[in-house]
Amino acid sequence: MAGQVDLGPLDQALETAHLPSLSAALVHLTGDRSWLRPEWRPTYTPLSKGETGVPEVEQARMRAAAKAAITDYLTGNVPMAATPGPDLVREMMGFVAGADIPDGYGEFLTDELALDGHSSKDPDWSPELKTVARRLHTLVIGAGMSGLLAAIRLEQAGVPFEVVEKNTDVGGTWLENTYPGCRVDSSNHMYSYSFEPNHFWPQHFSTQPVLLNYFQDVAARHDLRKHIRFGVTVEEMAWDERRAVWKVKLQTPEGPQQVEVNAVITAVGQLNRPRYPQITGRERFAGPAFHSAEWRHDVDLTGKRVAVIGTGASAYQFVPEIAGKVGRLTVFQRTPPWGFPVAHYHEDVPAGMNWLMEHVPFYDKWYRFWMFWMVTDGLLPMVTADPGWNGPSTAVSELNQGFRDMIAMAIAAQAPDRPDLVEKVIPTYPVGGKRSLLDNGVWMAALQRPNVELVTEGIAEITETGVVTADGQARDFDVIIYGTGFHASKFLWPMKIRGRGGADLHETWAGDPRAYLGMTTPGFPNLFMIYGPNTNIVVNGSIIFFSECSVRYILGCLKLLAQTGAVAMEPKREVHEAFNTRVDEGNRLMAWGAPQVASWYKNEAGRVTQNWPFALVDYWRATLTPDPQDFVLTKSAELVG
Ligand code: NAP
């Protein structure tokens, strides 16, 4: 609180500050636009920690002025100035981003930052509506990041709900994945709920226990556990046409149960059903063999001969951690990943930075804004295909080619004496074709250890004692670790879901899951998905942002039911189809939609079922509030309860 803060850490804090974000915060504090002067405007290098390119002498001037202004404010000498108007906010955004902010972004980012303390994501239901909403019994499936979020918003709106969770605690992916080195690969200042900032992230990209702790804390702060039943799995649900309810069969620690609810929100994640590869003989291996998401902490890897199959996001994190511990490590790579050079990936957040977040109002928000801008939509042009591109198939546009060259050079520079290794690890598909990882050198360092071998020959079979590659070479192992990913494309699997007329959702999708805005599907009324089809992201954004937008929209749908007295809603087929056509067109123009790229983002027919092809602002706008015209609203039938 102003007037009582120990200003001792201020000098050190200013040394570590992201100065453009601080300038914007100081506009709030002082009302003075001159914090945005051109000589302090940043010029960033892509993927940097935020170095501004501003000459040191100017930075020193800015810090000195900031020190005086912050001291005045925190000692209570000067009160906070009036909230800046929209034009000034836009100017501040352009300044912090070091770029002109396109039309449409001002409104989106103002809302995301909740500069006036209000966000479109807060449910704003009148007392009358809350009374009606008491009849909309809702089941949330999953208590991970998005299930907790849904629970918070339902509670705020006054909708009665229960959360069922298959695990014994909250946290979802951050509870399940405990492999060595597991950490978030989007900056925590962005990978956190917009309304639950943490000013004390220990690292820019924190480790799994820190993330788990964050979600457990949020659950505690919002007193959510009283709504959650743990150890409960949804096996099956069926829509009862006559009564307009979902009949949901649960497997609980006490045995099978059935509940009836008006609406179901699935928050089951997309990347949590481990996918073991279909390699001949896999079950024959006599030693311990496990998936990265089911890490066997009881298996001591010290001195062992270990095989790792897969080189995706998970392996990229655990291989460097175990390489120094095992006796011999063989990494089987089918396709190399792209790693973006991010030197500060494992670095601590400087204590001064945390101090500023805690004590200087709006600094945290502007820092988050910068993250959003720089590492999200700012990267989209680099992975957008140029339909007229006639360069090599290793890129999709000139910009993409330039980006590729920059990253390839950064990878090659890490192994100047190993051209053989460099050739193996530089992908031949375009940057952005698959999920890009963060590279601070530990991956290449691990692969260059004398006890580590990278094998790119295909795997022919697994035997009782090891792995045989297509060239006939047999290698013996004590342990095999599968970093082979998840059944991501089987949305909502293995739940059985029967909608109108008993139609089975998985049969309806027939391997091609689709949903309107990723959330609703014709024929399956009052079934709302979070992280559903085409809401995944490759280079832009944090999935928490998507979940927050989805939950706002789903709450909007429930509000619509309450306002209209309808008992069921589902998207009109033509709306659903037109949306999916737009999404398909969009995905064809992105690196991950390029025909030469094979990935789990695509289904067997080559359609991208996973990804949102547009900007974050587009999802934000599309999910502001449901348009009643997009839906078939059913008015008859009794409500439960
Ligand atoms: P993944 O990215 O799907 O990687 C699976 C790896 O296994 C790929 O290298 C794949 O090769 C390989 N593979 C699959 N089947 C194979 C087979 N039969 N033979 C040989 N290799 C095979 O899985 P993941 O690493 O678990 O990551 C999945 C997703 O989870 C990520 O994209 C990300 O969204 C999320 N994730 C996030 C974080 C984080 O935030 N820190 C960490 C981990 C995971 P191909 O490429 O050739 O298919």
Residues whose N, C-alpha, C, O or C-beta is under 5 A from the ligand:
A	BS01	NAP	R183 V184 D185 L271 P277 Q278 I309 G310 T311 G312 A313 S314 A315 F332 R334 T335 R435 G483 T484 G485 F486
